[in-house]
Amino acid sequence: MKRNYSDRTIKLLFGRATSCAYPDCSQPLIFENRGRLTVGAQIAHIRSEAANGPRFDPTYPQQLVDQEENLILLCGLHHKPVDEHASIYPVEELLEWKRRQVSATPTPTLTEPQIAAVVQHYDLNSLEPMGFERLCQALMARAFGVGTRLHGGYGSDGGLDASFLGRALYPSKVEPWDGYVVMQAKLIRAAANKPAGADQLRQWIRHEVGRWAPGRRPETAAPPADYLLLATNLSIPAALRSEGWSQIDRLVCETSGGTLKGWEIWDETRIFELLDAYPDVRYAFAPLMTSNRLVANYMDRHQDGVNR
């Protein structure tokens, strides 16, 4: 979902906070070491911009939704539960967190590169279905490495988008996936008057799990998956509300009958994290970035430095 944060809003947010607003969390918002900048902060809405989003308030002026007073800075660990379990994180509590976050912080001066890194956002909905598929293929190739196979999404392989066979260092070295991994990507457009494509999302997940899970896949088709990776442009919490991830877990388990060794959903937030983690993919898909003067200038300088 495209965000419209102005330079002034970013300066106010990061100029008045240095760590996550969650109580007793000291995670820094911006980490800089050895000349490299990492933005660990995530911008959360106190009141959602979407009618089916966390803490949506129909009486709150839409023109203020993306303004500093309705935004709060959280670390990656705390942003997800605050939005996924919105019923136990009400507006009044988040406003108090924000008050404490602001009052505890002196006003530093942000550098232009820091601002540029913060305002870098992506608009997955600007892609056509084929472009989204290509993006997800590129991210899988970077995440899984050598051995990743890219497919055309049609033909005798059963409509695969990408696959991997073997032992991957994903999702971590400690608990790697070892077997046959199938990746399927789908750009979902929300239907008119429907909340964030929730019905399409559930239908698609049920369809893909039914196609690839062992014991569910027809014997005449390509081999079933040990692990299933599904990528969507939607945000799970926004599409399915506060119990979104729990719904997905039940849906996958019921449809697969527990036959998958593992599975994962790359939703909007996860894809953003991967784009941040793999700058080569981010640069290749530069049109995803929100048009922003600071970002453009910063990227131009970065490229000039590389070319010299």
Secondary structure as GFF3:
##gff-version 3
##sequence-region A 1 308
A	DSSP	alpha_helix	7	15	.	.	.	ID=ss1
A	DSSP	beta_strand	30	33	.	.	.	ID=ss2
A	DSSP	beta_strand	36	39	.	.	.	ID=ss3
A	DSSP	beta_strand	41	45	.	.	.	ID=ss4
A	DSSP	three_ten_helix	62	64	.	.	.	ID=ss5
A	DSSP	three_ten_helix	68	70	.	.	.	ID=ss6
A	DSSP	beta_strand	71	75	.	.	.	ID=ss7
A	DSSP	alpha_helix	76	84	.	.	.	ID=ss8
A	DSSP	three_ten_helix	86	88	.	.	.	ID=ss9
A	DSSP	alpha_helix	91	103	.	.	.	ID=ss10
A	DSSP	alpha_helix	112	118	.	.	.	ID=ss11
A	DSSP	three_ten_helix	124	126	.	.	.	ID=ss12
A	DSSP	alpha_helix	129	144	.	.	.	ID=ss13
A	DSSP	beta_strand	148	150	.	.	.	ID=ss14
A	DSSP	beta_strand	162	167	.	.	.	ID=ss15
A	DSSP	beta_strand	178	186	.	.	.	ID=ss16
A	DSSP	alpha_helix	198	212	.	.	.	ID=ss17
A	DSSP	beta_strand	227	232	.	.	.	ID=ss18
A	DSSP	alpha_helix	236	240	.	.	.	ID=ss19
A	DSSP	three_ten_helix	241	243	.	.	.	ID=ss20
A	DSSP	alpha_helix	244	256	.	.	.	ID=ss21
A	DSSP	beta_strand	262	266	.	.	.	ID=ss22
A	DSSP	alpha_helix	268	277	.	.	.	ID=ss23
A	DSSP	alpha_helix	279	284	.	.	.	ID=ss24
A	DSSP	three_ten_helix	286	288	.	.	.	ID=ss25
A	DSSP	alpha_helix	293	307	.	.	.	ID=ss26
###
